[in-house]
Amino acid sequence: MHHFIYKDNELYCESVAIADIAKAVGTPFYLYSSATLTHHFNTFDKSFGELPHMTCFAVKACSNLAILRLFSTLGGGADIVSGGELYRSLKAGVDPRRIIYSGVGKTEEELRYGLVSGILMFNVESEQELEKLQKVAREQELVAPVSFRINPDVDPKTHAYISTGLAKNKFGIPVEQAEKVYLRARDMSHIKIMGVSCHIGSQLTEISPFTEALHKVKLFIKRLETHGIIIDYLDLGGGLGVRYQDEKPPHPQEYARALKKEMAGLECTLVLEPGRVIVSNAGILISQVLYTKKTETKNFIIVDAAMNDLARPSLYGAHHDILPVIRNTGKAAAGSLQIADVVGPICETGDFLARDRELPAFEQGDLMAVMSSGAYGFTMSSNYNSRPRAAEVLVKDDQFYVIRARENYETLIRDESIPDFLE
Ligand code: LLP
C-alpha cells in the first residue's frame, strides 16, 4: 500500500501533484510520503501486538533526519551500523535506550561513542570486538551492554550480496563458537550480557528461513540458561521483503504471527530491525527525460538520474517499476508502448535504471517516477562523475517539505584542498 496515485492521469503523492514539486525543486529528487511511512511503520509494529517487542528501524535503509524523527515519534528505535548513523539517530531525537548497534567492524572510537551515549546494546560480532569493548568500557568506567550476533547458517534464499546468515558470510559468530564467547563475556568486569541477535539477510520473500533462524536462536538461549546466563532481548534483525515486481512477500502480520508462535516459552523482548519493508514503497525517485535516442538495436531514454542516484539496478540487477508522472501526453496518449533502456548520464554501460522494459513512449522533458526507491536509494547514492546528490522531499497531506537540499558544485568540493607544493 502506498500513497502515490494517479488523479486524472497525473501522479500525486498524497494530495500534492508531483509535477508541481518538480517545478519547485528541480530533478532528480527522492520523494517520500509521510502517510505511507506512518502506515507501514504502524502496521509492522502493531502486528506484534502484546508480545513484548521493539521495532528498531534499520537506519541504513533511509537515514534522513526527518524520517528518523517520524519513526521515533511513532515509538520506534534505531538499528545502526556506524558512528554516523548513531549521530543522525541522536540528532533526530531517537531515544538512545532504543538504539541497537550492529556491524562487523566497529572502531574503538565508535564503540566509545555508543557507550557514552547510553545505547541499549551492541551486537558484537567477534571475540576481538568483545575484548575491545571491554577495554573501552573499563577506560570509561562504564559497563557495556552486549548481545552477540550469532550466525545460524540458514539460507535466506535471496540475492547473494545481501544474504548474511550463511556460514560462509562474514557476519556473526558461528553457533558452535558462540557459547564459549558468552561464557567469556560473563566473566568480564565491564560487560553486561543483554541478548542474542541474528540477521540472516534482506529481501526475504518466505517466512521459513526466519522461523528456522529463530528456532536455532531459541535453542541457543535455552543452552545459555543451563549456564545461568539469562537473555533479556532476542534480536532477529530485519530482512522482510517487499514487492518490486511480482514477488509475493508475506504480509507483516503473517510474519509476526509466525514469529510470535516460535517465541512461545521465551521470556525475552523481541527486537526487530526492519528497513526495506517500512520505507521501500514509501519513496520514489523522480527524474526528467533529457533525450531519447533510437538505434538499430535499441531505444534509449536518457534521464537526469543515474546509478549514482539509485545504485540498485546496476549493482543487483534490481527491478524498479517506472511510471510516467503525467499519463496520456504526446505519443503515450495513443497508448503506444516501446521497449527501451532507461539510462543515466554516467559514463558506464552499467548505468541504467531499467533495461529492455516495456514503457510508454517517454519524450524529452517528461517526468518519470522510479518506484519503490525509498529503501537503499538515497542512502546508497554517491557523487560519482562529480554529480551533486539529489534532493529529498517529504509530503504530508497537501504540503511538501525539502528535507535535504540538492547538493551543488560548492558542496561537491567543500572538503578538498590543494597542497602548497601544487600552488
Ligand atoms: N539489520 C541488519 C544487521 C542489517 O544488516 C540489515 C540490512 C537490516 C537490519 C535491515 O534489513 P532490511 O529489513 O532492510 O532487509 N543494499 C541492499 C540491502 C542491504 C541490506 C543490508 N543489511 C539492497 O538495496 O537491496
Residues whose N, C-alpha, C, O or C-beta is under 5 A from the ligand:
A	BS01	LLP	A58 A61 S102 I162 H199 G201 S202 Q203 G237 G238 G239 L240 E273 P274 G275 R276 V277 R312 Y376
